[in-house]
Amino acid sequence: MNLATFIQLLVGGISIGALYALPALGISLIWNAAGVFNFANGEFVMISSYLMYSMLVGRKMPFLAALPITLCIMFFLGVATEKTIVYTLRRQNASPVKALVSFIALSIFLRNAARFVWGTAPRTIPNPFGAKPIEMLPEVFIMPHALWILGISLLMMAGLLVLFRWTKIGVAMRATTQNRTVAALMGVNTNRMVSLVFGLSSMVAALAGALSGAVFFITLEMSVMFGLKAFTSNIIGGFGNPLGAIVGGLLLGVVETLGASFVSSHYKDVITFSLLLFFLLFRPKGLFKLEIAEKL
């Protein structure tokens, strides 16, 4: 393998890793805000892919119009999930097992709802980014969708960073995440902040689904695939650490792409499970440990 081919695989792997990092980031946000693991995160990715298919193919809408509509729909789906499931569980002081079962039930419901609406046949959407490779360097050709996926994903991540670090709403969400009781005593509407985090998490996962149509077939099974990749990304990066979720997703995408090239594409899932087992056994805290600073 020459250098040009390696660079092409590396860029392709990073773009795939960005699709894994987005739902992984969504899982991390919800875990920090509400202390629950959203098992339906992969279904949010799948639903958004089907929504994009309906608008791009069924309604003949342009991509730049379909994308924000999909993100808005999924944002409100995330808020509705928090208002109906998480809020009820919190009022009941439900055990972690009950919360886990509730989200598993939600994932099953969403998958069957998608089967009822769109059927079981794989769907495809026209590649909105073009099919002609771009020559970035001499003999280094990159597909346009790889650059677009990476650019849009990084833009979303940067936007969330700005929101959380340098806005009052972001400070309120971080305060709610660290200590809900103290945040409430300081005047923060913690229920509203948790709902907002759920909406943002759903929107982040939806972006992965909206962009994945340029790379993957749209199927019901993609929910399981994205759910597994997102969970593995969190374990690699450090569960609950947003930066770790992003790094874990990018690393997983690169390792999978290179492994598929050097070994076989049939072993992509084997690589994922191997990485998952390795980190669970030998580095359960992941690459980045979640640290929360407390001030008096």
Backbone as CSV, one residue per row, in Angstrom:
resi,resn,N_x,N_y,N_z,CA_x,CA_y,CA_z,C_x,C_y,C_z
1,MET,0.851,-1.196,0.000,0.000,0.000,0.000,0.886,1.246,0.000
2,ASN,0.671,2.128,-0.980,1.462,3.350,-1.041,0.866,4.437,-0.162
3,LEU,1.584,5.555,-0.071,1.171,6.639,0.812,-0.150,7.256,0.373
4,ALA,-0.354,7.406,-0.937,-1.584,8.020,-1.435,-2.808,7.205,-1.031
5,THR,-2.702,5.892,-1.171,-3.820,5.028,-0.786,-4.083,5.105,0.711
6,PHE,-3.015,5.165,1.501,-3.174,5.247,2.955,-3.880,6.540,3.349
7,ILE,-3.510,7.652,2.707,-4.157,8.933,3.021,-5.637,8.885,2.663
8,GLN,-5.959,8.289,1.529,-7.358,8.164,1.121,-8.150,7.344,2.127
9,LEU,-7.569,6.234,2.570,-8.249,5.407,3.566,-8.382,6.142,4.890
10,LEU,-7.354,6.902,5.243,-7.383,7.632,6.514,-8.495,8.679,6.520
11,VAL,-8.606,9.443,5.432,-9.650,10.461,5.350,-11.032,9.809,5.348
12,GLY,-11.166,8.710,4.583,-12.441,7.990,4.572,-12.790,7.446,5.941
13,GLY,-11.802,6.923,6.663,-12.050,6.390,7.998,-12.438,7.469,8.989
14,ILE,-11.813,8.638,8.878,-12.165,9.746,9.779,-13.591,10.209,9.520
15,SER,-14.001,10.248,8.250,-15.377,10.668,7.942,-16.395,9.661,8.467
16,ILE,-16.089,8.357,8.335,-16.973,7.347,8.920,-16.972,7.456,10.441
17,GLY,-15.799,7.710,11.004,-15.708,7.877,12.447,-16.511,9.058,12.954
18,ALA,-16.623,10.118,12.129,-17.441,11.267,12.519,-18.907,10.869,12.644
19,LEU,-19.364,9.957,11.764,-20.745,9.467,11.860,-20.943,8.645,13.132
20,TYR,-19.912,7.939,13.577,-20.002,7.198,14.839,-19.923,8.142,16.038
21,ALA,-19.129,9.196,15.903,-18.900,10.106,17.025,-20.147,10.913,17.375
22,LEU,-20.976,11.231,16.382,-22.155,12.057,16.645,-23.150,11.377,17.593
23,PRO,-23.621,10.160,17.296,-24.517,9.511,18.268,-23.822,9.173,19.579
24,ALA,-22.508,8.913,19.530,-21.767,8.675,20.773,-21.779,9.924,21.646
25,LEU,-21.627,11.077,21.022,-21.701,12.336,21.756,-23.094,12.530,22.355
26,GLY,-24.126,12.155,21.594,-25.489,12.250,22.112,-25.701,11.389,23.340
27,ILE,-25.178,10.177,23.334,-25.282,9.292,24.497,-24.588,9.915,25.702
28,SER,-23.410,10.496,25.467,-22.644,11.102,26.553,-23.390,12.283,27.168
29,LEU,-24.013,13.110,26.334,-24.755,14.272,26.845,-25.916,13.837,27.734
30,ILE,-26.665,12.824,27.285,-27.815,12.356,28.067,-27.357,11.701,29.366
31,TRP,-26.290,10.943,29.305,-25.788,10.282,30.507,-25.397,11.315,31.563
32,ASN,-24.742,12.380,31.131,-24.323,13.407,32.077,-25.501,14.200,32.627
33,ALA,-26.502,14.447,31.788,-27.623,15.293,32.203,-28.642,14.549,33.051
34,ALA,-28.933,13.289,32.682,-30.021,12.567,33.351,-29.584,11.271,34.008
35,GLY,-28.352,10.834,33.758,-27.880,9.603,34.370,-28.528,8.355,33.821
36,VAL,-29.031,8.406,32.579,-29.642,7.240,31.946,-28.927,6.971,30.625
37,PHE,-28.956,5.717,30.222,-28.353,5.323,28.951,-29.463,5.181,27.917
38,ASN,-29.373,5.969,26.856,-30.414,5.974,25.829,-30.181,4.838,24.846
39,PHE,-30.868,3.716,25.067,-30.738,2.572,24.182,-31.371,2.835,22.815
40,ALA,-32.211,3.850,22.728,-32.886,4.156,21.464,-32.095,5.131,20.606
41,ASN,-30.857,5.418,20.982,-30.061,6.379,20.223,-29.856,5.930,18.780
42,GLY,-29.606,4.643,18.578,-29.446,4.126,17.214,-30.721,4.253,16.406
43,GLU,-31.876,4.120,17.072,-33.155,4.281,16.372,-33.366,5.730,15.945
44,PHE,-32.856,6.682,16.715,-32.944,8.079,16.306,-32.157,8.314,15.021
45,VAL,-30.998,7.670,14.918,-30.203,7.762,13.690,-30.979,7.174,12.514
46,MET,-31.570,6.018,12.721,-32.312,5.337,11.666,-33.546,6.131,11.229
47,ILE,-34.313,6.660,12.187,-35.508,7.436,11.865,-35.141,8.667,11.035
48,SER,-34.068,9.343,11.413,-33.657,10.536,10.661,-33.239,10.185,9.235
49,SER,-32.632,9.013,9.045,-32.271,8.584,7.686,-33.515,8.379,6.836
50,TYR,-34.531,7.756,7.417,-35.782,7.544,6.676,-36.500,8.867,6.409
51,LEU,-36.417,9.808,7.347,-37.022,11.118,7.119,-36.345,11.823,5.944
52,MET,-35.029,11.736,5.885,-34.303,12.328,4.760,-34.700,11.649,3.456
53,TYR,-34.861,10.333,3.487,-35.296,9.613,2.288,-36.669,10.097,1.833
54,SER,-37.593,10.255,2.770,-38.945,10.684,2.417,-38.945,12.073,1.791
55,MET,-38.106,12.957,2.312,-38.085,14.321,1.791,-37.295,14.444,0.495
56,LEU,-36.161,13.743,0.413,-35.332,13.852,-0.785,-35.924,13.099,-1.967
57,VAL,-36.432,11.894,-1.710,-36.948,11.047,-2.789,-38.452,11.223,-2.956
58,GLY,-39.184,11.210,-1.844,-40.635,11.315,-1.931,-41.121,12.708,-2.281
59,ARG,-40.570,13.720,-1.614,-41.003,15.107,-1.816,-40.130,15.880,-2.789
60,LYS,-39.013,15.283,-3.219,-38.089,15.936,-4.153,-37.552,17.256,-3.596
61,MET,-37.330,17.299,-2.309,-36.806,18.512,-1.677,-35.299,18.567,-1.832
62,PRO,-34.715,19.758,-1.916,-33.249,19.863,-1.933,-32.659,19.476,-0.581
63,PHE,-31.419,19.033,-0.602,-30.770,18.554,0.612,-30.699,19.638,1.676
64,LEU,-30.373,20.867,1.290,-30.220,21.950,2.257,-31.541,22.344,2.901
65,ALA,-32.671,21.971,2.309,-33.971,22.209,2.930,-34.379,21.024,3.800
66,ALA,-34.072,19.811,3.340,-34.469,18.610,4.078,-33.675,18.444,5.374
67,LEU,-32.407,18.842,5.367,-31.554,18.637,6.540,-32.050,19.399,7.766
68,PRO,-32.279,20.720,7.695,-32.756,21.412,8.910,-34.133,20.954,9.365
69,ILE,-35.009,20.570,8.424,-36.330,20.077,8.812,-36.190,18.781,9.610
70,THR,-35.328,17.885,9.130,-35.092,16.622,9.834,-34.528,16.865,11.221
71,LEU,-33.562,17.759,11.329,-32.952,18.046,12.628,-33.976,18.625,13.605
72,CYS,-34.848,19.495,13.112,-35.879,20.081,13.980,-36.870,19.022,14.457
73,ILE,-37.298,18.135,13.548,-38.229,17.069,13.931,-37.617,16.179,15.011
74,MET,-36.351,15.819,14.808,-35.701,14.941,15.772,-35.420,15.651,17.092
75,PHE,-35.193,16.959,17.042,-35.022,17.718,18.285,-36.277,17.609,19.144
76,PHE,-37.435,17.804,18.527,-38.688,17.737,19.283,-39.005,16.297,19.709
77,LEU,-38.550,15.307,18.934,-38.710,13.919,19.359,-37.896,13.653,20.619
78,GLY,-36.685,14.214,20.681,-35.872,14.069,21.875,-36.508,14.724,23.090
79,VAL,-37.061,15.922,22.901,-37.740,16.612,23.992,-38.955,15.802,24.454
80,ALA,-39.718,15.266,23.494,-40.893,14.457,23.840,-40.487,13.204,24.604
81,THR,-39.355,12.613,24.244,-38.858,11.440,24.964,-38.572,11.773,26.420
82,GLU,-37.954,12.922,26.642,-37.647,13.319,28.016,-38.917,13.617,28.802
83,LYS,-39.878,14.285,28.170,-41.100,14.680,28.869,-41.988,13.490,29.212
84,THR,-41.959,12.462,28.355,-42.857,11.325,28.573,-42.211,10.197,29.371
85,ILE,-40.956,9.902,29.108,-40.306,8.744,29.734,-39.437,9.162,30.917
86,VAL,-38.462,10.012,30.657,-37.489,10.357,31.698,-38.149,11.102,32.850
87,TYR,-39.015,12.045,32.533,-39.683,12.817,33.588,-40.546,11.908,34.471
88,THR,-41.240,10.965,33.832,-42.064,10.024,34.591,-41.208,9.132,35.486
89,LEU,-40.111,8.643,34.941,-39.215,7.812,35.738,-38.634,8.585,36.911
90,ARG,-38.304,9.842,36.683,-37.742,10.655,37.757,-38.761,10.904,38.862
91,ARG,-40.009,11.144,38.487,-41.057,11.367,39.489,-41.309,10.109,40.320
92,GLN,-41.140,8.952,39.692,-41.376,7.692,40.395,-40.160,7.211,41.175
93,ASN,-39.041,7.954,41.067,-37.790,7.480,41.668,-37.462,6.076,41.185
94,ALA,-37.616,5.868,39.902,-37.471,4.536,39.317,-36.030,4.043,39.431
95,SER,-35.902,2.732,39.536,-34.582,2.121,39.618,-33.889,2.174,38.259
96,PRO,-32.548,2.064,38.235,-31.828,2.045,36.951,-32.299,0.933,36.021
97,VAL,-32.708,-0.204,36.595,-33.178,-1.310,35.762,-34.461,-0.917,35.024
98,LYS,-35.360,-0.246,35.717,-36.612,0.183,35.086,-36.342,1.198,33.987
99,ALA,-35.398,2.106,34.216,-35.034,3.075,33.188,-34.440,2.374,31.973
100,LEU,-33.594,1.377,32.223,-32.974,0.626,31.136,-34.025,-0.092,30.301
101,VAL,-34.966,-0.751,30.968,-36.028,-1.473,30.267,-36.910,-0.506,29.479
102,SER,-37.148,0.676,30.032,-37.984,1.667,29.351,-37.360,2.105,28.027
103,PHE,-36.060,2.326,28.023,-35.402,2.758,26.783,-35.270,1.603,25.785
104,ILE,-35.133,0.383,26.284,-35.136,-0.764,25.370,-36.503,-0.884,24.712
105,ALA,-37.561,-0.674,25.501,-38.919,-0.710,24.943,-39.112,0.405,23.913
106,LEU,-38.563,1.583,24.178,-38.661,2.683,23.221,-37.961,2.342,21.912
107,SER,-36.792,1.708,21.997,-36.068,1.340,20.780,-36.854,0.326,19.956
108,ILE,-37.490,-0.633,20.621,-38.302,-1.625,19.918,-39.508,-0.959,19.271
109,PHE,-40.138,-0.033,19.997,-41.296,0.684,19.450,-40.914,1.493,18.209
110,LEU,-39.813,2.230,18.274,-39.401,3.061,17.140,-39.028,2.208,15.923
111,ARG,-38.384,1.075,16.171,-38.002,0.213,15.053,-39.232,-0.375,14.364
112,ASN,-40.217,-0.787,15.149,-41.435,-1.327,14.557,-42.288,-0.251,13.910
113,ALA,-42.259,0.956,14.461,-42.959,2.071,13.825,-42.347,2.386,12.471
114,ALA,-41.014,2.358,12.395,-40.340,2.584,11.114,-40.664,1.471,10.121
115,ARG,-40.749,0.239,10.610,-41.124,-0.878,9.726,-42.532,-0.688,9.185
116,PHE,-43.438,-0.190,10.003,-44.817,0.031,9.570,-44.896,1.148,8.528
117,VAL,-44.113,2.200,8.703,-44.194,3.360,7.809,-43.416,3.138,6.521
118,TRP,-42.175,2.636,6.626,-41.302,2.573,5.451,-41.064,1.147,4.934
119,GLY,-41.516,0.137,5.640,-41.303,-1.227,5.179,-39.917,-1.733,5.526
120,THR,-39.589,-2.889,4.985,-38.323,-3.543,5.316,-37.294,-3.490,4.201
121,ALA,-37.672,-3.033,3.014,-36.742,-2.996,1.884,-35.690,-1.914,2.104
122,PRO,-34.419,-2.208,1.806,-33.376,-1.171,1.916,-33.679,0.003,0.986
123,ARG,-33.382,1.194,1.444,-33.621,2.402,0.651,-32.289,3.108,0.398
124,THR,-32.240,3.848,-0.672,-31.071,4.660,-0.994,-31.536,6.061,-1.362
125,ILE,-30.657,7.013,-1.150,-30.940,8.384,-1.551,-29.849,8.841,-2.506
126,PRO,-30.162,9.745,-3.415,-29.120,10.260,-4.308,-28.054,10.999,-3.518
127,ASN,-26.799,10.752,-3.866,-25.699,11.390,-3.153,-25.738,12.898,-3.400
128,PRO,-26.035,13.695,-2.377,-26.157,15.137,-2.590,-24.826,15.852,-2.746
129,PHE,-23.728,15.145,-2.526,-22.416,15.787,-2.525,-21.616,15.544,-3.804
130,GLY,-22.168,14.748,-4.723,-21.463,14.473,-5.970,-20.668,13.188,-5.900
131,ALA,-20.415,12.607,-7.055,-19.728,11.314,-7.122,-18.353,11.403,-7.764
132,LYS,-17.915,12.591,-8.138,-16.617,12.745,-8.789,-15.544,12.981,-7.733
133,PRO,-14.512,12.121,-7.679,-13.452,12.303,-6.672,-12.715,13.628,-6.866
134,ILE,-12.242,14.163,-5.739,-11.488,15.413,-5.753,-10.012,15.088,-5.513
135,GLU,-9.129,15.612,-6.360,-7.697,15.366,-6.196,-7.134,16.391,-5.217
136,MET,-6.933,15.978,-3.978,-6.443,16.874,-2.944,-4.932,17.076,-3.036
137,LEU,-4.226,15.977,-3.293,-2.783,15.966,-3.475,-2.481,15.126,-4.707
138,PRO,-1.255,15.182,-5.228,-0.917,14.329,-6.374,-1.222,12.857,-6.083
139,GLU,-2.105,12.278,-6.887,-2.513,10.870,-6.794,-3.344,10.571,-5.542
140,VAL,-3.798,11.594,-4.843,-4.651,11.398,-3.668,-6.041,11.919,-4.012
141,PHE,-6.983,10.985,-4.214,-8.344,11.336,-4.607,-9.296,11.048,-3.442
142,ILE,-10.066,12.059,-3.082,-10.993,11.950,-1.951,-12.407,12.141,-2.479
143,MET,-13.322,11.273,-2.030,-14.716,11.427,-2.415,-15.307,12.669,-1.744
144,PRO,-16.138,13.433,-2.463,-16.694,14.667,-1.873,-17.484,14.430,-0.592
145,HIS,-18.234,13.310,-0.543,-19.059,13.099,0.651,-18.213,12.939,1.913
146,ALA,-16.988,12.422,1.778,-16.129,12.279,2.952,-15.784,13.647,3.538
147,LEU,-15.488,14.604,2.669,-15.145,15.946,3.127,-16.363,16.668,3.697
148,TRP,-17.517,16.495,3.028,-18.732,17.150,3.504,-19.175,16.590,4.849
149,ILE,-19.142,15.270,4.991,-19.538,14.641,6.259,-18.636,15.128,7.384
150,LEU,-17.331,15.145,7.136,-16.387,15.574,8.164,-16.587,17.048,8.498
151,GLY,-16.777,17.877,7.470,-16.948,19.312,7.710,-18.221,19.639,8.468
152,ILE,-19.339,19.042,8.059,-20.614,19.315,8.730,-20.597,18.784,10.157
153,SER,-20.008,17.606,10.361,-19.936,17.036,11.710,-19.088,17.909,12.630
154,LEU,-17.940,18.358,12.139,-17.084,19.220,12.948,-17.771,20.549,13.250
155,LEU,-18.544,21.054,12.290,-19.280,22.296,12.511,-20.315,22.124,13.625
156,MET,-21.011,20.988,13.627,-21.979,20.707,14.686,-21.280,20.591,16.037
157,MET,-20.156,19.882,16.089,-19.429,19.720,17.343,-18.910,21.060,17.851
158,ALA,-18.402,21.896,16.939,-17.908,23.214,17.335,-19.047,24.086,17.848
159,GLY,-20.214,23.984,17.212,-21.371,24.738,17.674,-21.791,24.341,19.077
160,LEU,-21.772,23.039,19.360,-22.111,22.576,20.707,-21.076,23.053,21.729
161,LEU,-19.792,23.063,21.321,-18.747,23.542,22.220,-18.973,24.999,22.584
162,VAL,-19.283,25.803,21.589,-19.557,27.224,21.840,-20.775,27.369,22.748
163,LEU,-21.819,26.575,22.467,-23.036,26.644,23.274,-22.765,26.310,24.732
164,PHE,-22.017,25.251,24.975,-21.798,24.799,26.342,-20.790,25.669,27.094
165,ARG,-19.821,26.224,26.387,-18.742,26.945,27.057,-19.001,28.437,27.219
166,TRP,-19.654,29.047,26.242,-19.672,30.511,26.217,-21.066,31.112,26.116
167,THR,-22.099,30.393,26.517,-23.443,30.960,26.576,-24.051,30.677,27.944
168,LYS,-25.012,31.515,28.348,-25.664,31.332,29.635,-26.445,30.023,29.687
169,ILE,-27.080,29.679,28.565,-27.813,28.411,28.516,-26.860,27.244,28.699
170,GLY,-25.699,27.330,28.055,-24.704,26.277,28.190,-24.213,26.135,29.624
171,VAL,-23.977,27.273,30.285,-23.555,27.229,31.689,-24.641,26.578,32.548
172,ALA,-25.902,26.926,32.271,-27.010,26.331,33.033,-27.090,24.828,32.799
173,MET,-26.874,24.386,31.550,-26.907,22.950,31.260,-25.755,22.232,31.951
174,ARG,-24.569,22.836,31.956,-23.435,22.202,32.631,-23.640,22.167,34.141
175,ALA,-24.248,23.219,34.690,-24.534,23.222,36.126,-25.538,22.135,36.481
176,THR,-26.552,21.959,35.632,-27.540,20.900,35.848,-26.894,19.530,35.778
177,THR,-25.967,19.371,34.859,-25.266,18.103,34.699,-24.436,17.762,35.932
178,GLN,-23.754,18.766,36.491,-22.844,18.504,37.607,-23.594,18.292,38.921
179,ASN,-24.610,19.135,39.185,-25.363,18.985,40.438,-26.720,19.650,40.255
180,ARG,-27.728,18.832,40.040,-29.061,19.376,39.730,-29.645,20.140,40.915
181,THR,-29.412,19.653,42.132,-29.980,20.319,43.318,-29.409,21.720,43.493
182,VAL,-28.088,21.832,43.415,-27.446,23.137,43.569,-27.856,24.065,42.436
183,ALA,-27.932,23.542,41.213,-28.346,24.368,40.080,-29.754,24.913,40.284
184,ALA,-30.650,24.081,40.805,-32.017,24.532,41.066,-32.048,25.615,42.137
185,LEU,-31.196,25.468,43.152,-31.130,26.477,44.210,-30.600,27.811,43.684
186,MET,-29.807,27.771,42.622,-29.268,28.990,42.012,-30.219,29.591,40.990
187,GLY,-31.420,29.011,40.868,-32.421,29.593,39.981,-32.496,28.983,38.601
188,VAL,-31.788,27.894,38.362,-31.810,27.244,37.048,-33.034,26.335,36.953
189,ASN,-33.766,26.438,35.849,-34.889,25.534,35.603,-34.316,24.212,35.097
190,THR,-34.036,23.312,36.026,-33.317,22.085,35.677,-34.135,21.175,34.765
191,ASN,-35.455,21.138,34.952,-36.283,20.303,34.086,-36.177,20.767,32.634
192,ARG,-36.199,22.079,32.438,-36.079,22.610,31.086,-34.703,22.326,30.500
193,MET,-33.676,22.406,31.327,-32.321,22.148,30.837,-32.154,20.686,30.414
194,VAL,-32.711,19.764,31.199,-32.620,18.346,30.839,-33.362,18.084,29.525
195,SER,-34.536,18.703,29.356,-35.275,18.559,28.098,-34.468,19.086,26.924
196,LEU,-33.793,20.216,27.140,-32.982,20.805,26.073,-31.822,19.892,25.701
197,VAL,-31.193,19.287,26.716,-30.091,18.357,26.445,-30.594,17.157,25.643
198,PHE,-31.762,16.636,25.998,-32.320,15.512,25.241,-32.602,15.912,23.792
199,GLY,-33.123,17.112,23.600,-33.376,17.569,22.237,-32.094,17.707,21.440
200,LEU,-31.061,18.285,22.055,-29.776,18.435,21.372,-29.150,17.079,21.068
201,SER,-29.249,16.151,22.019,-28.711,14.818,21.810,-29.384,14.130,20.626
202,SER,-30.712,14.237,20.566,-31.451,13.646,19.456,-31.074,14.305,18.132
203,MET,-30.864,15.617,18.153,-30.501,16.333,16.940,-29.106,15.943,16.455
204,VAL,-28.183,15.748,17.394,-26.826,15.328,17.028,-26.852,13.943,16.383
205,ALA,-27.613,13.017,16.993,-27.743,11.681,16.406,-28.421,11.749,15.042
206,ALA,-29.398,12.655,14.909,-30.110,12.805,13.636,-29.187,13.277,12.526
207,LEU,-28.212,14.104,12.871,-27.267,14.562,11.850,-26.492,13.382,11.271
208,ALA,-26.110,12.437,12.130,-25.422,11.237,11.645,-26.315,10.459,10.687
209,GLY,-27.601,10.322,11.029,-28.518,9.608,10.148,-28.745,10.334,8.844
210,ALA,-28.832,11.674,8.900,-29.066,12.453,7.684,-27.889,12.378,6.730
211,LEU,-26.677,12.295,7.279,-25.487,12.243,6.430,-25.119,10.828,5.992
212,SER,-25.582,9.833,6.743,-25.156,8.458,6.468,-25.734,7.907,5.174
213,GLY,-26.805,8.516,4.649,-27.382,8.037,3.398,-26.426,8.128,2.230
214,ALA,-25.402,8.995,2.342,-24.409,9.105,1.276,-23.402,7.963,1.322
215,VAL,-23.394,7.188,2.422,-22.406,6.125,2.608,-23.059,4.754,2.733
216,PHE,-24.146,4.657,3.521,-24.766,3.374,3.827,-26.152,3.266,3.205
217,PHE,-26.614,2.017,3.037,-28.016,1.777,2.722,-28.863,2.127,3.948
218,ILE,-30.063,2.610,3.708,-30.979,2.938,4.794,-31.820,1.703,5.083
219,THR,-31.601,1.099,6.241,-32.304,-0.121,6.625,-32.716,-0.024,8.090
220,LEU,-33.590,-0.916,8.507,-33.973,-0.977,9.916,-32.803,-1.416,10.782
221,GLU,-31.940,-2.267,10.228,-30.825,-2.813,11.002,-29.742,-1.780,11.292
222,MET,-29.756,-0.645,10.570,-28.712,0.351,10.811,-28.832,0.932,12.223
223,SER,-29.997,0.824,12.834,-30.144,1.317,14.206,-29.276,0.506,15.158
224,VAL,-29.243,-0.804,14.965,-28.415,-1.664,15.813,-26.944,-1.363,15.582
225,MET,-26.578,-1.198,14.300,-25.190,-0.924,13.953,-24.703,0.376,14.575
226,PHE,-25.483,1.455,14.421,-25.067,2.737,14.971,-25.096,2.723,16.496
227,GLY,-26.064,2.013,17.077,-26.096,1.914,18.529,-24.854,1.231,19.079
228,LEU,-24.436,0.161,18.413,-23.231,-0.554,18.841,-21.988,0.308,18.680
229,LYS,-21.861,0.986,17.536,-20.684,1.822,17.293,-20.620,2.974,18.290
230,ALA,-21.783,3.576,18.588,-21.805,4.695,19.529,-21.411,4.234,20.929
231,PHE,-21.922,3.073,21.341,-21.571,2.547,22.658,-20.079,2.238,22.733
232,THR,-19.547,1.606,21.695,-18.119,1.283,21.669,-17.270,2.542,21.691
233,SER,-17.695,3.566,20.960,-16.958,4.835,20.944,-16.885,5.440,22.334
234,ASN,-17.993,5.350,23.087,-17.998,5.875,24.451,-17.077,5.089,25.360
235,ILE,-17.054,3.785,25.210,-16.175,2.952,26.036,-14.717,3.260,25.714
236,ILE,-14.396,3.434,24.438,-13.014,3.738,24.044,-12.580,5.092,24.600
237,GLY,-13.424,6.098,24.428,-13.047,7.437,24.841,-13.152,7.685,26.323
238,GLY,-14.003,6.929,27.006,-14.255,7.167,28.431,-15.712,7.521,28.617
239,PHE,-16.485,6.617,29.187,-17.932,6.794,29.228,-18.310,8.056,30.004
240,GLY,-19.133,8.890,29.376,-19.571,10.127,29.997,-18.733,11.331,29.637
241,ASN,-17.614,11.127,28.950,-16.749,12.237,28.551,-17.064,12.627,27.108
242,PRO,-17.635,13.816,26.864,-18.003,14.197,25.491,-16.812,14.200,24.529
243,LEU,-15.675,14.732,24.980,-14.483,14.720,24.125,-14.054,13.297,23.836
244,GLY,-14.119,12.444,24.849,-13.758,11.045,24.656,-14.666,10.352,23.660
245,ALA,-15.968,10.691,23.680,-16.906,10.095,22.722,-16.525,10.462,21.297
246,ILE,-16.128,11.704,21.089,-15.729,12.145,19.745,-14.458,11.442,19.309
247,VAL,-13.444,11.443,20.180,-12.174,10.795,19.838,-12.376,9.295,19.627
248,GLY,-13.185,8.673,20.488,-13.450,7.244,20.342,-14.127,6.916,19.025
249,GLY,-15.082,7.749,18.613,-15.753,7.518,17.341,-14.819,7.658,16.163
250,LEU,-13.990,8.696,16.164,-13.030,8.893,15.071,-12.027,7.744,15.015
251,LEU,-11.544,7.331,16.182,-10.580,6.226,16.230,-11.197,4.932,15.730
252,LEU,-12.441,4.666,16.123,-13.118,3.452,15.679,-13.302,3.449,14.165
253,GLY,-13.681,4.584,13.596,-13.850,4.667,12.146,-12.560,4.409,11.393
254,VAL,-11.457,4.961,11.894,-10.156,4.766,11.235,-9.713,3.310,11.331
255,VAL,-9.830,2.727,12.540,-9.397,1.337,12.729,-10.237,0.397,11.869
256,GLU,-11.552,0.622,11.822,-12.416,-0.221,10.999,-12.052,-0.123,9.518
257,THR,-11.841,1.084,9.030,-11.538,1.277,7.609,-10.207,0.642,7.235
258,LEU,-9.195,0.876,8.052,-7.889,0.279,7.768,-7.940,-1.236,7.909
259,GLY,-8.659,-1.718,8.916,-8.786,-3.165,9.097,-9.505,-3.822,7.940
260,ALA,-10.561,-3.165,7.429,-11.293,-3.708,6.285,-10.421,-3.744,5.043
261,SER,-9.504,-2.782,4.930,-8.614,-2.743,3.759,-7.503,-3.776,3.859
262,PHE,-6.904,-3.894,5.040,-5.786,-4.812,5.208,-6.238,-6.261,5.359
263,VAL,-7.396,-6.462,5.974,-7.870,-7.837,6.227,-9.040,-8.142,5.313
264,SER,-10.246,-7.764,5.720,-11.446,-7.989,4.918,-12.583,-7.151,5.493
265,SER,-13.460,-6.686,4.616,-14.606,-5.899,5.073,-15.586,-6.743,5.888
266,HIS,-15.501,-8.063,5.759,-16.393,-8.944,6.522,-16.070,-8.928,8.018
267,TYR,-14.894,-8.402,8.385,-14.471,-8.440,9.781,-14.623,-7.088,10.481
268,LYS,-15.410,-6.169,9.894,-15.574,-4.852,10.518,-16.204,-4.969,11.899
269,ASP,-17.256,-5.771,12.012,-17.906,-5.935,13.314,-17.018,-6.680,14.294
270,VAL,-16.203,-7.591,13.780,-15.257,-8.298,14.646,-14.264,-7.316,15.246
271,ILE,-13.805,-6.367,14.428,-12.883,-5.342,14.914,-13.544,-4.511,16.003
272,THR,-14.810,-4.143,15.779,-15.534,-3.349,16.774,-15.645,-4.089,18.097
273,PHE,-16.073,-5.345,18.054,-16.220,-6.121,19.284,-14.870,-6.362,19.952
274,SER,-13.825,-6.539,19.162,-12.495,-6.749,19.734,-12.034,-5.518,20.498
275,LEU,-12.236,-4.334,19.902,-11.878,-3.099,20.589,-12.699,-2.921,21.863
276,LEU,-13.993,-3.229,21.775,-14.874,-3.097,22.931,-14.400,-3.996,24.071
277,LEU,-14.114,-5.253,23.762,-13.661,-6.188,24.792,-12.312,-5.767,25.360
278,PHE,-11.418,-5.289,24.491,-10.090,-4.882,24.957,-10.204,-3.765,25.980
279,PHE,-10.998,-2.731,25.678,-11.104,-1.606,26.595,-11.875,-1.983,27.858
280,LEU,-12.885,-2.836,27.732,-13.625,-3.256,28.920,-12.748,-4.062,29.869
281,LEU,-11.840,-4.862,29.309,-11.003,-5.730,30.132,-9.767,-5.019,30.670
282,PHE,-9.115,-4.207,29.819,-7.806,-3.673,30.191,-7.788,-2.168,30.460
283,ARG,-8.770,-1.434,29.957,-8.835,-0.001,30.238,-10.297,0.419,30.329
284,PRO,-10.991,-0.007,31.360,-12.438,0.253,31.455,-12.792,1.738,31.555
285,LYS,-11.858,2.578,32.004,-12.133,4.011,32.102,-11.937,4.732,30.776
286,GLY,-11.447,4.021,29.751,-11.273,4.626,28.448,-10.038,5.498,28.360
287,LEU,-9.934,6.202,27.234,-8.765,7.045,27.003,-8.800,8.318,27.826
288,PHE,-9.994,8.837,28.059,-10.139,10.092,28.800,-11.047,9.858,30.000
289,LYS,-10.552,10.169,31.168,-11.349,10.019,32.383,-12.213,11.250,32.569
290,LEU,-13.488,11.040,32.893,-14.397,12.154,33.147,-14.037,12.833,34.456
291,GLU,-13.725,14.117,34.351,-13.342,14.866,35.547,-14.290,16.049,35.719
292,ILE,-14.795,16.238,36.923,-15.683,17.346,37.243,-15.043,18.174,38.348
293,ALA,-14.828,19.427,38.061,-14.220,20.318,39.058,-15.290,20.913,39.940
294,GLU,-15.057,20.919,41.235,-15.999,21.482,42.175,-15.350,22.677,42.886
295,LYS,-16.104,23.750,42.990,-15.607,24.963,43.630,-16.536,25.351,44.772
296,LEU,-15.955,25.857,45.835,-16.737,26.313,46.976,-16.805,27.848,46.934
